[in-house]
Amino acid sequence: MPLETFGSVLNFAEQLEKEDLAFYDVLAGNPACAPHKALFESLAADAKKNIRIIERTRRENVTEMILEPIKDFTREPFCVACQGAETLNAAEAVETAKRLEDRAHRYYKEAAERIKALSEVARALKGLAKKRKAHMDQLAGI
């Protein structure tokens, strides 16, 4: 499905964050992932913050949202299944988290580039990409 408007880009970003939040919440409660519980709780907390950032960005830039069309941007490359968190062992959970963080990082970077005409929005998306890159670095250290 194409992401052709400011609203669709931010709606999809919010959807990604909510999915990741739910996934990390389940991982934090999964006994097999106990060694990484604090990390997964931290990732879930960041996802909550990211949702608030996206919502604030949408509210503050709503008047500009219809001015800039977006072309050739679809959600398919950024759709990653993350079901079954309750059955993953710690190693599988970390690998899945790495995939989710990479997916979000790529999405935010590309979205920021596609929406660069709206500098405030692009800046917010770049900030979210930077946070996700930091998460990737954290996960790489495990």
N, C-alpha and C positions, 0 to 999 in steps of 0.2 A: 504494500500500500504506500503510495507516495506521500511525502511530507512536503507540502507545497506552500504552507503558510507558517507565519510566526507561531500562531496558536497550535498548529499540529506538531511543530518541533518541540515546543515546551510541554504539550500534553504527552507526547511520547517519552520525553525525558522524565516526566513525573511518573509515568507508568513503569519505566525501568527502575526508578528509585524505589517505588513501592514494592515491586517484585523482589528486588535485592533485599530490601528491609525484611520482608516476610521470610525470605530464604535464610538470611543471617540470624533472625530471631529463632528459627527452628534449629539451625546449627548450634546456636548458643545453648539450647536446651537438650541437645543430643548427647547422651552420656559417652558415646564413642568419640566425641569431639572435645571432651573435657580439657585436654591439654591446651586447646586453643580457644577456650570459652571467652576469655577476656578480649581476645582479638575479634572474635565474631560479634561480641557485644559492642565493641568500639565501632566496627563496620556498620552495625545496625544503627547506632547512634548517629554516625555520619550520614547515613541514608536519610534519617529523619531531618537532619539539618539541611541536607540537599533539597529535600521536598519543600521546605520553607523558603529556601533561596529561589527555587524555581517559581513558586507561587508568588513571591514578592516581585520577582522579575516580570512576571506576566502582568501583575497589577500595575506596576510602575510604568510599564511600556505599552499599555493597552491601546493608547491613542496612535501609536506608530505601527501596530501590528498589521494593519491592512495595506500599508504603503509599499512593502517590499515582497514581491513574489519570490519563491524559491523553486529552482528547477533541478531536475535529475537527482533528487534525494529521496531515497526510500528507506523504509524501516527493516526490510528483509535482512540486510547484512548484520543487523544489530539484534536480531532475535536469537536468544540462546535459552534453551530449556534448562530449568533449574528445579525441577520437581524431585521429590524423593530425598530431601535433606535429612529426614528423620532416619533414613537407612544407610547413610553414607558413613564410612569410617573416616578417621581424621585425615588421612592422606588424600582420599577422594574429595573430601570437603575442601581442603586447601586447593587442590587442582581446579575444582569447580569455581571456587572464589577467584582464582587467578583469571579464569576465562571470563567471569562476569566483570571483573575490574578492567580487563583489557577491552572488552566490548564497550563498556561505558566510556572509557578513556577515548577510544576511537570515535564513538558517537559524538561526544562533546567537542572534540577537536574538529571534526568535520562539520558539525552544526555551527560552530563558531565561525568557521571559514565561510560557510554558505550564507550566514546572516550578518556578515561583517559590516554591512551598511548601517546596521543598528548597533552602534558602538557599545552602548551600555549592556545590551543583551549579549553581544559577542564577548565582552569582558566577563560577564557572569558565567558564560559557558566555558570560557578558557579557565576560569578559576575552578570550576567543577572538574575539568579535565586534569588540572594540576593535582587536585585532591585524589583523584582516582589513580594517577601515576604514583603518588606517594603510597597509596594502598598496595599497588603492584609491587613496589619496592619492599614494603613490609612483608608481603607474602613470599617474595623471592628469597627472603632471609630465613625462611622456615625450612 
